[in-house]
Amino acid sequence: MNTYDFKNQVAVVTGGAQGIGLAVVERLLAGGAAVAIWDRDAQALTDASQRLGALGTVVTCEVDIVNLASVQQAYQQTVQALGNVTILVNSAGIAGTNAPVVEYPQDEWSRVVDINLNGTFHVNQVVVKGMIAGGYGRVVNVASIAGKEGNPNASAYSASKAAVIALTKSLGKETAGYDIAVNAITPAAAKTRIFEQMAQQHIDYMLSKIPRGRFVQVREIASMVAWLVSAENSFTTGAVFDLSGGRATY
């Protein structure tokens, strides 16, 4: 495993109490970063804190990223506890219901877009403002291969992740004059708790589309994220990095 020097770096990882986010937190701690885990699941936060506390400096914030005031409060708590945030990984998200567009429930559409897109916007807006003031930052927004291809019976998820890609590109251009890199990753599905939200038929469909013939592992995602949020990534911004096992068409 490659190691990166994250000493004196302060990271925020949303959705960091489980799944992809948790794997990223572990990787950042291994490099010496102080990490604030933002998640809405109080029990998962407690479990993560107990599991990771021996690995380095970890603080937890129970936060609803859909609520801008909640994000602002979590940011203030993080800065007070750890200092200025220099690394941000937006991993929080949901899959939502599987249904055709013509039958997709309106309230479910709004819920998925609120968390996956609006929540990511809120976090980027609040945290990157501090990065601009500090003259340094690294951001990774977790999108999805569904945002490139559009998965059938997953329109809300696909559309929200496509929007995250566009948000990343816009923010990357806006901050290109600073030492700030804003990039996105588009992983294929990983076996995390998000599978609990999906129909088995949809899970089988996703696996059938991956040329490598397996789902991506969270540690593989964390490996790519580690480089993207390191100081070594000093030029690339507004880009989208594939983790689809060969599925990506562009």
Salt bridges, closest charged atoms under 4 A:
ASP5 OD1 - LYS7 NZ 3.97
GLU26 OE2 - ARG51 NH2 2.64
ASP41 OD2 - ARG193 NH1 3.47
GLU108 OE1 - ARG111 NE 2.90
GLU149 OE1 - ARG247 NE 2.70
ASP179 OD1 - ARG138 NH2 3.29
GLU220 OE2 - ARG214 NH2 2.77
